[in-house]
Amino acid sequence: MRRLGVREDRILLVQSNVANTYERVGRRDDALRIRRETYSRTLKLNGEEDEHTLRAANNYADSLANLECFKEAKSLLRKMMPVARRVLGEGHRLTLRMKKIYARALYNDDDATLDDLRKAVTTLEDTARTARRVFGGAHPLTVDIERELGIARAKLRARKTPSTR
């Protein structure tokens, strides 16, 4: 594509689709490598306050979380979530997805503190309320966020409840 003079943004779109395919067939390490490169190049091309950059950051963070690289996912999302809120708004699908991934990285981290679990629950409660208001209760994103909220609450309860063994 480069030899043919195809624009960089089109090449990045194709690479993102290749990463999606790798994810679906279980080649998560390959997908992560492509997502890292795509995010970096999109950031250079468009700057941080561009929807394409935010989407690339979201996809990269999701891949990091899927590979249990929670520290890196949380770091990236802490940087990009405020940008998404400012540029796209609190109720935008991408902003909500970022918050969901962030909360998942918080509660799935083996090093999660009780405060991390509480933060995951409150983040998902807020995100679920917004998703329900914007998209309705039957929307797939709302359903997914509420499923994550149930998991986060269960992990928080398990941590708070002393073991009976």
Secondary structure by P-SEA (a helix, b strand, c coil): cccccccaaaaaaaaaaaaaaaaaacaaaaaaaaaaaaaaaaaaacccccaaaaaaaaaaaaaaaaacaaaaaaaaaaacaaaaaaacccccaaaaaaaaaaaaaaaacccccaaaaaaaaaaaaaaaaaaaaacccccaaaaaaaaaaaaaaaaaaaaaccccc
